[in-house]
């Protein structure tokens, strides 16, 4: 479909439709060179949705972009009233505090981060401290402050679970939710 | 702030903060070369918000990304129950049908399109047919099908109102809402 198709070689074949969806939603063919993913990602997301585990989003834009799969709740806690005081107490961002509120819902969940590097950094901390393990992490925050670093760590396997990311500054809520939707559609097919 | 600052020369000085916000939210410094805007845009958006006119969005992701200004309602009608039957009757997309439902709310409104080229094309048709004129159009749909064409027309002045756009395929809901938020913040400052 795309002239850059040959550059898909570094990605698992099970993610071809997902990568195409990410290119389509971003309008950027060369995105493919920065995409990194675990070969177990598609199966992990499919199993999580089959088990009706939650989809945990870092912000409302990601949540709005997700086509809700049957049975799995799709949540963002960024606007939860507990977040602001917790962020203040933690000395961290609201996005990071919202990750703390995921609690036991993390177990077997699909995490989708499209905005906040601090959400990913906090998730890595919690996992290192023994928090319940999600089934998969789609981590594609965007921008100049921490995004590239948070995604490089994910691609290095810091979370120890199947992942999908885009190296560098590019990313965002539309990319993250489009990637999730393509994975969910593939799991249903 | 950015190495490409010199490339801002083709844009109105009143939009500098807006352009920086668009670069920050996208992680793409070279976006600036594709940004096109009318010199009257900042004033037009400010006056519309002062008059508490609506902010009309083409989709929920744009609406979610907008920090609601005092007094101006922020609407997306994409999920309105009238949209699906209207789209079918029109033989057009749901995004285009939702634009028809804006009706008199268009008068003096700020239109923010971040997803659907068909929303922009339908808006041009309605304006040509005498629909109420919005105060400004932030039109930044994304992708391979119609996006570039819809934005080229906007940059050529087809709508006859102050505009902001990004030529080519790049765009999206995050860019569109970030641009609006920066303009709204500038209007309040």
Interface residues (C-beta under 8 A of the other chain):
Chain A: X24 X25 X26 X27 X28 X60 X61 X63 X64 X65 X142 X143 X144 X147 X168 X169 X170 X171 X172 X173 X174 X177
Chain B: X24 X25 X26 X27 X28 X60 X61 X63 X64 X65 X142 X143 X144 X147 X168 X169 X170 X171 X172 X173 X174 X177
